[in-house]
Amino acid sequence: MPRVVYSACTHDCPDACSVLVTVEDGRAVRIQGNPEHPVTRGFLCGKVAKYLDRVYSPDRVLHPLRRVAAKGVSGPGAFRQITWDEALDEVARRLKQAADEFGPESVLPYSYGGTLGQIHGNGMDRRFFHRIGASQLDRTICSEAGTVGLTSVYGARYGVEPEDYAHARLIIAWGANIHGNNIHLWPFIEEARRKGARLVVIDPFRTRTAKVADWHLAILPGTDSALALGLMHVIFAEGLEDGDYLARYSRGEQELRAKAAEFPPARVAQITGLAEADIVRLAREYATIQPAAIRLNYGVQRCENGGMAVRAICMLPVVTGAWRRRGGGLTLSTSGAFGINKQRLRREDLMTSTLGRPARTLNMNQLGRLLNDATLAPPVKALFVYASNPAAVCPDHNQVVEGLKRTDLFTIVHEQFLTDTCDYADIVLPATTFLETKELLTSYGHMHLQLSEPAIAPQGEAVSNAELFRRVAARMGLNDPCLLATDDELIDDALASGHPQMEGITRQKLEQAHSIPVPVPRNADGAFLPFAEGFATPDGRAALYNPELAAEGLDPVADFVPAAESRHNPVKGSFPLELLSRKHDNFLNSTFCNLEGHQRMEHRFGLTLHPADAAARGIKTGDLVRVYNARGEVNLTALVEDSVPSGVVAAHLDWARLSPGGRNINALTSDRLTDLGRGATFYSVTVEVERR
C-alpha cells in the first residue's frame, strides 16, 4: 500500500521546499512539492523534481572504500571496498596519530552547503570536532560578506517575506537569477506584475530572469556599491528621500549624504558601464513607485568590494522609507527569523576541555594555500570532508589539488558520489540523501520551520552525517553523553532556545504539522514589517555610519574600491577580460553535475563572449578557446552573443574531472578575500582568451 512521507529539501537554496515522497514497498516512487506549503505551492525546481535519479543512481557510493591507487587516480581500480569496522579503525587511528604527533589542530574539518539541515550540517559534526580540539573552519565561501554587510546596517538577517512580494509595485532583482535559483519566489512576483508591478534586473549577465524582466541593466561586475551610492545621490539631490523615516530610524544620514555626493550619475556611469540616463531613471522610479522591494542575492558580495556593495544596497530602502510598507524593503536572507539554539547544538564549550582555549580558525577559501604552507604550525595532517566538494568549488583549484595530492595528508570524504575531492581521498564513506534522514530545516528565503522525516531506509551502508560522527567518536573512545545524542535529542536541543520566535515550537508539534511558520510579530493585516519602526541595532537605528568599520580600515559609510583584478585597476601583469564564474541553472554548485538527466538540461563547457571581444580575437561560436591567467588555464567552447557586456566573459562551474583537461573554472579564480566577512571573491577575476 503506498504511503506519503513529508520531507523537506535540505540542499543549498533559499526555497527550502516542503516535499511529498510516495513510497511503495520501501522504495520512493514519486517526489513532488507539497501543495499545502505556502511557499512550495505544489511544485519543485528542475533539479529536485528529478531527485529520485540521484537517490537510486547506480553510481552512488554505498559502501566504505579505501584508496589503493595513487592520489589523483579515479575510476575502476582506484578504491577497494572495505567494512565499516575497517574504515572506522583507520579513521580513528589516523586522527589520533595526527593529534599525538602534531597536536589536535592538525585535524581540519571541511564542510559547507551539501546540507543546510541543522542536525546533519550544524550539529553532531561540530560537537565532534570541538571535542577533539580540531581546527575550526571559517565557513565563509558563500554568504559571509553579504551577511556582515547586511547586519552592519540592520543588525539582523531579516527581509521581505516571499509572500509579500505580491504586494510590491516595483521589484528589483539585484544579482538575483530568480528563475535559476529561487524559483518559488517567482509566482509572487508574477502576481505583483499582474497587478501592474514592474520587474527590473541588475545583473552583468542576461539570465533567465533578465530575459523576462521589464528592464535589464547589465552592470559591470563588482561595481554595485557605486550604483547604489549613485542612486542615493539622485534621490537626495531631488529631495525624494523619506526624511521622517531617516530622522526617526537611522544614524549617519549626513555622512551618507556626503558620501553619495561623491557619486554623481556621470561618474557612476563610467564605473558601472550603465547609461547616465538609466541611473537617473532607476533612482526616480525606485524612490517614487511604492512599495518597492529589492531581491538581493549573494553573487553581488562575491567580489573584493562585496561587503560594501551589500551594505550600500541595504541603505536604499532606509533612504526611501520602503520598510514602512508591506511589499517594500529588501531580502538577502530571512535566516535571522529562526531562533535556533546554536550554542546548545554545536557545543563550542567542548574545545576548552581539550585545548583549554578556542581552537585556531582557518579560512575555507584558502584551502590550497593552507595545505601547501610549509610554515603553518601545526600543519594540516588530516582533512575530514563532508557536505562539500572542495576540489571543485574551492578557489584557486590548481593549488587545492596540489595540496590534496600530498602523500602525508590523510583525507576522509563522506559522500554520495565519487566527486573530484574523492579522487584525492584515502577513505571514502557512504552518505545518505535527505530522503534517508530525519532533519530540522530552517530557511534563508522564507520563515517556515520544517521537520523532514526519512522516507526510505539508507541505501546500502550509507549513514547520515550525525551517525557518522557518533560512530567515529565511539571508535576513538569518546564517551561524552553529548556525542551519543540521537537525532531527536539534537532536534530538541536546537529548539530549546527560549527565543520568542521559537515559542511554542516543539519536535512533537513539528512531527505532526511538518511545517510551522515562525511566530514573528505581525500587524493587524498579518504583515511582518521587521523594520517599519526601527532596527535590530543597539540603538534601534539603521547604521548608515558604522564606526566599527573605520576600526577595520574601511569607510564607515560605504565606498567603491576597485578589485585588484578589474578594468578599474589596471596593473602590470593584469588581464583584459573580467570573468563571471557562473552557476548552472540546473546544477547546484557542484551538486547534480554528474547526473545525465541534469546534464541534458544545460549547455556545458562554454565561454560566453561579447561579439566585439570575440571579433578582436578572431573567435567565432563553436571555436575551442584557451581561457587563462597567471593561476591557470581551461579549455572551453566559445559562444558569441551579447548576453554579457563588452570586456566581460562568462563560464559555468562544473566538476573538474568532467571538464576538458580535468580542470574547471576555479583554476582561474583567486583565494583573495572580501572586504567584509573574509568571503570568496569568485567574481573579481581577470583572464585572457585566445583561439586554440
N, C-alpha and C positions, 0 to 999 in steps of 0.2 A: 504494500500500500504506500503510495507516495506521501511524503511529508515535506512541509515547507519550513525552513530554518531561517530565522532572522540573523543576518550577518551584517558586516559593515566593511567597506573598503579601507584598508589601512595604508594604501600607497600615498606617496607624497603629492597630494593635490588638495586644494582648498575645499573641494566639494564634499569630501568625507561621506560618500554615498551610503545610504541605507540599502542593503542588498537582500533580496529574497532568493534562497537557494532551494530548488526542488531536488529531493534525494529519493532514489529508488534502490532498494537492496544494497544500501550502504554506498552508493555511487551518486555523485552530483550529476544531474542530467539537464538542469536548466538553471540559468542565472539571470536575474532581472532586477531592475530598480524597483524600490518599494513605492507604490503609488500613493501610499498614505503619508509618506515623509514630506514635509512642506518644502524642502529644497530639492531632494532627489526627484520627486514627482513622477516616478514610474519609469525612468529611462536611465541608461548608463552610457558612459563615453565609449567610443570605439575600441579603446584599449581593454576595458574591463568587460565589455559585452562579449569578448572572445576569451574570457579568463579560463574557461574550462580547458581550452587548448594548452594553457600554461600548466594547470594543475595535473593534467594527465599526459603531458608531453613525454615521449619515450626518452627524451634527453635529460630528464630530471635526475639529480643526484639523489639516490635513495639509500645509499649505504656509506659508511665511513671509508675513506680512501687514504692510502699512503703513497707519496711520490716515490717512484723507482727510477725515473729518468732525471736528467739534468734539469735544473730550473729553467723555465722558458719553453720547455718542450710540452706540447699539447697533443691531444688525440690518443688513439689506441696505444697502449703500452706505457703511457706516462704515469699511470697510477695502478696500484694493486688494491683490491678490496680487502678490508680488514674488519675485525669485530669492533663493537663499541668498547669492549674491555681493553683491547689493544690500543685503540685510539685514546681513550681516557688515560691509560697508563702513560703513554708517551707524552701527551699534552701536560699532564701533571708533573712528570719528571722534568720536562724541558723548562716549564715555567719556574719550578723550584730551582733548577740549575742556574738559570739566568739570575734569579733573585739572590741566590747564595754567592755567586761569583761577582756580580756587578751591582747588586742592590735591586730592590723591587721596582724601582723606577726605570729599570732597563726593559720592563714589560710595557708595551703601548697598545691600548685598545684602539680600534679604528672602526667607527660606525657612523651612519647618518640616517638618511630618509628611506631606507629599504622598508621600514615600517614606521608609521607615526603613532602606533599604539603605545599607550602609557605603560603597559605591563612588559611588553616584549621589546620595546625600544627605549625604555626610560626607567626600568625598574631593577630586576634581578641582576642584569648586567652591570649596572652602576654599583650595586651593593658589592658584587664580587670584586670588581677592580678596586673599589675603595678599600675593601677589607685586606687585599694583598699588598696595598701600597703602590700600585702601578701608577705610571704617569697618567695624568689627566689629559684628555683630548679637548682642545679648544675647537668646538664644533661650529665653525663659522663659514663653511663653504657655500652656504645657500643664502641665508637671510639676515645675518647678524648686523651688517652695515645698515640695512633698512630698519631693523628693529631698534638700533641705537638712535638712528636719525628720527624715527617716529616718536620714541619715548623722550627724546631730548626736547621735544616741543610739547607733547601732550601729557607725558608722564605715565601713559599706559597704552597697551595694544588693544584699542577698541576701534570699531569702524562702523560704517553704514551696513546694516543687515542686508543680505541679498534680496530678501522680500521687499525691502523699502526702495530698491531701485525703480520699482514700478511707479513710484510717486515723483521721480525726478523729471525735470523738463529739459535739462541738458546733462549729458553724460560724457565724461572724458575718460577714455581708456588710455591711460598713460603707461606705455610699455607693457600693456596687458593684451595678450592674444587670447581673448576670452573664448573664442571658438576652439582654440587648440588646447587650452589647459585650465579652463574654468567654465566649462560648457553649461553647468547648471545655473549660472547667473544669467545666461542668455535669454531664457523665457521672460524674466522680469524686465530685461532691457527691451525686449520686443513689445511687452505690454506697455511700457512707457512710450515707446515710439508710436504705437497705435493711437496713443492719446496725444500725439504731437511732439514728443521729445525728439531731440537731435542727438546723434552719436558722433563724437569726434575722437579720432585715434591719433595719438602721438607716438610714433614708432619709426625707427630707421628703416624697417623692412615692411613691405606691403604684405602683411599677414592675411590669413583668412578673415580676421576681424576687420582689418583695414579695407579689404575689398568690398565689404558690405556696409561700410560706415557712410555717414553723410559727408564726412570731410576727413581726409587723411593728411597729416602733417609729417613729412619724412625728415625728422630731426637727425642731425649728425650724432653718432654715438658719443656718450659721455658729456653732453652739453646741456643736460636737463636743468641743472641748477641755474644756468644763465637764462634759460627760457622762463623759469618760474620767477626769477627776480625781475626779468623784463616785463612779465605780465603785471607784477605788482607795481612796477614803475608807471605803467599806463593807468592802472586803477587808482593809484594815489594822485597822479598828475591830473586826472579828470574828475577827481572827487567821487569815485564810485565805491569807495570803501564803506564798511559799516562802522562808523565812528563810535557809535554807542557800544557795540559789541567789543570793539578793540579796547575802549576805555574801561569797560567792566571786567573783561575776562582775559586780558593779555598784559604782559610786561615787555618793554623793549620796543614799543611802537616807533618812537622817534629814531632809535638806532636802525630799525628796519627801513624806515623811510629814507634815511641817509644812504644805506646800502643800495636800496632799489634805485636811487637817483643815479648810481654809477652804471646802470644798465638800461640806457635808452634803447628804443627799438632798433635804431641803426646799428648799434654795437652788437646787440643780441642777434640780429640777422647775420652779421659777419661770423659770429661764433657758431650759431646753430645751423646755418645753411638755409633757414626759412626766410620767406619774404617779409620785409618790414611791415607791409600792409596786413599780412596774415597774423603777425604778432599782435598788432593793434586790434584787429577784428576779434581775435580769440579773447583777449583781455576784456574787451567790452561785452562780448556775449557771456563770458563766464561771470562777470560781475552783475549783469542785469537780468539774465534769464535764471530765475529761481523757481524751485530748488535745483541746485547744480551739484552733481556727485562726481567725484574723481575715483575711478578704479585704478589704483596704482599697483603695479606688480613689481616683482623682485629683480627683473632684468635691469631696471634703472640703477640699482645700487651695486651692480657687479662691475663697476668702474672705479678707478682710483679716487674719484671725487664722489663716489656713490652715496656715502652717508650724508654729505652736504646736499646732494641732489634731493634725497628723500626729505631731509629737514626743510629745505626751501619749498618743496611742493606742498608739504603739510601745513605751511603757513597760509597758503591761499584760501582755504575755507575759513580760516580765522579772520583774515583781512576782509572777506566779504560777508562774514556772519552766516555762512551757509549751514553751520551746525545748528542753527535755531530751527530749521525746518525739516520736516520728515521728507526723506529722499535727498537731503542735502548733506554734504560733508565729504568724507574720503574713506576708502577702505584699502589698507595694505594687509592688515591682519586683524582678526577678531579673537585671537587666542587669549587675550587678556580677560575675556569673559569667563574663563574656566578657572575656578579656584582650587585646582588640584594641589594636594599636599605633596609637593615635590621633595621637600626635606625628608618627610617620613618614607617616601617611596625610594629615594636614592640612597639615603643614609650616608651622607658625606662625612658624618662624625666617625665612621669606621676607619678613616685614614689615620686618625690620631692613635688608634690602638696599635697600629703597625709602625708608623713613622714618627708619631708624636707631633706631627705638623701636617698641613695640606701637602699633597704631592705636587711636583712641578707640573706645569701645563705646557703642552706642545701644540702648535697650530697645525691643524689638519691640512691646510692649503700648502704647507711647506714640507710635506712628507718626503719628497725626493731629497730636499736639502738636508733634512734630519737624518735620513738613512745613510747619507754619504758624508756626513760631517765627522771627520776624524777627531775633532776637538770636543764633541759633545760628551759630557760626563754626567751620568753614565751613558754609554752608547745604547741605542735601541738594539736589543738582542733577541727579543721575542715580540712578534706582531700578531695581534688577535683581531681578525677582520670579520665583521658580521654586519648585515644590513647595509652593505656598501660594496662598491667595486672600484677601489682607488686606482687600479691600473688603467681604468677607462676614464673616470670622471675627475681625477686629481689634476691640477695644473702642472705644467712642465713635465709631460708624460715621459720623455726620454730619461730625465733624471730619476723619476719614480721607478721606472723599470730597472735602471742601473742599480738602485738601492735594493729592490726586491730580488735581484739576482745574487745578492751576497750569500755565500755558502755558510757563513757563520750566523745568519739571521734565520731564526725558526719562525715560520709563518703558518698560522692556522686560519683557515677560511671556513666559515659556516655559511652555506649557500644552497640555493635551489638548483642551480645550473653551473656547469664548468665555465666560469666567466674568465675575462682577461686576468683578473687577480689570481684565480686558481692556477693559472699557468706558472705561477711562482710559489705556490703553496707547498709546504711539506706534508700537511694534513688537511684534508677537506672533509667537512662534516655535513650531513644532510639536514636541510632546513625545511620547515613547514611553510605553507602558504597561509593566507588569512582565512581560508575556508577550513583549516585544520586546527585552529586555535581559538581560545576564548580571549577576548580583549576588551579593554576600555578605551574608547576613542573620543578625543576632543576634535576640534577643527580650527583652522585658521581662515576659514571662509564663511562659516555660519556659526550659530550659537546653540547647537543641539548636541547634548552629550549622549553617546550611544554605547550600548553593550553589544559586542559581537559574539555570537555563540558559534562553536565549532559545528560545521555542517557535516563533515566526514571525518573519519579517523585519519591520523597521519599516514601518508603514503610511505611504503617501505619502512625504513628505520628512521625516518625524519623526526626531528624534535624541534620544539619551539626554542626561541632564544632563552626564555626563562628556565625551561627544563635543562637546556644545555649547561647553563651556569650553575644550576643546582647540582648537576652531575659532576662538573669539574671541581666545584668546591668540595663536595663529598670525597672525591678521589684524592684531593690534596689534604684531606684530614681536617677541613674547616667545619666545625660543628656549631657555629653561631646559629641560634634559632632563626634569625632574620634571613639566613642563607638557605633555610629549609622551607620557607613560606610557600604555600600553594598559590596558584593564580588567584583564587578567590580571596585569599588573605592579602595579596598585593593590591587587589582592587579595593578592598575595604580600607587599606592604608591610604591609598590615593584619595579616596572620598572623604576621609576623616580629617578635613582641613579646618572646620569651624568657620570657613569663609562664607559670607552671606549669600554668595552666588552658588554655593553648594548646599544651602539649607534644604533639608528635607529629601535630598537625593541619596538613596542607598543602593547597594548592589541588588537587593531583593526587588526594589521598585524598578530598577533598570532591567532586571531579568523578566519582569512582567510587561513593562511598557516598551522595552527595546531602545527607545529614543525619548529623551526628556529635554525640553527647552530650558536653558539656564534661566533661573528666576532673577533677571536683571530688572531694575526699576523702569516702569513704563508710565506714560501719561494716560489721560482719560481716553485717548483714541487708540491705545495699545501700542504706541510707538516708543521705541528705545532711542532716545536722543542723548547720547552719552556726554556731549559737551555743550548742550544748549545753555547751561548756566554755570560754566566753569570746567576746569580740567583736573586731572589727577596728579598735578604737581603739588609740591608742599604748600604753595600759597594759593592754589586753585586757579592760577592764570597760565595761559599758554606762554611758553618761554621763547618769545621771539628773539630775545637776547639771553644767552646762556653762558654765564661766566665760567662754568666748568670746562667749556670748550677752549676758552682762552688759556686755561691752565695746561691744556694739551698742545698749545701752539697753533690752534685753529681759530678761524674767525668766529667770534661769539654770536654772530648773527647767522650768516651763511655767505658763501662765495663760490665763484667758479675758478677752479685751479686746473689747468690743462694736465692731462695724464702725461706720464713720462714718455709714453708711446702714443702720439696723436699728431694730426696735422697742425695742431695749435702749439706744438712743442717740437719743432724740427731740430734734431741734434745730429751730430756726426754719427754715422752708422745706422741711422733710423731707416725705416722702410716706408714707401709712399702710400700704401693702401691700408685702411683700417678694417680689421676682421671682426665680423659678427659671428661668434661661435654659437649657433642657434640650436634649439632642441626640436626634434621631430614632433609633429602633432600627434602621431600615433605610437610613439615610444614615450617613456617617462624617464628622463635622463638616460641611463644605460639599461633600464628595465624594459623588457619586451623586444629588445633589439634582435634577439636570436630566434624569434618565432616567425615562421614563414608567413602565417596569416597577417601579421602586423607588417612584415617587410613588404608585402604586396601593396600595402596602402601608402607607401612612401617612395619618394624619389631620393635615392641614396647616393652618397659619394659624389655629390655635385658641388660646384662652386658657382655661385651667382655673381656675375659681374655686370656693371652698367655698360651699355653699348660704347660710351666714349672711352672707358678704360680698356675694354676689350679691343677696340679698333686700334688704340695706341700700341697694343702689344701683338697685333696680328692674330687675335684669338677669335674663333667662331664657336657657336654652340656645338657641342659634341667633341671638341678638341680635348685631348688629355693635357692637363696643365700641372706644373710643379708650383706648389704654394710653399714659400719658405721665409724664414727669418733666421736670426742668429741662434735660436734654440733648436731648430729642426726643420723638417720639411714633410709634406704629404703630397700624394698624387691624387688628383680629383678630375672630374669631367666638367668642362665649362658649360654653363647655362647663361646665355647672354640675354638680359632683359632689364627693364627699368624699375624692377621692384626694390632696388637699392639705389641710394644717391651715388653720384659720381664720386670716386675716391673711397668707396666702401665696397667690400666683398663679403659674402655670407656663405657659411657652410654649416653642416649639421654634425652633432655629436653621434658617434656610433661606437660599437665595440672596436677596439684596436685590432684584435685578431681577425675580425671580419672585414676590415678596411684594406684598401690596396696598400701593399707594402708592410702591412702589420702595424700601422701607426694611424691614430685618429687625430683630430684637430687639436687635441691637447698637447701634441708635440710642439705646437706653436705658442701656447698660452704661457703666461708668466706667473710665478709664485709671489709677485709683489702683492701687498695687502692694501685694503681700502683705508680711507682717511679715518673713518669711524668703524669700530667693531672688528677690525682685523679680518675682514672678509676677503673673498676671492675677487680677482679683477679680470674675469674672463673676457670682458668687452673692452679692455684697454690694451689692445694688441695691434701691432702693425706688421704687414707682410709685403712681399713682392710676389708677382705671379708671372710665369713665363710658359710659353707653349713647349710641350715635350716634342 
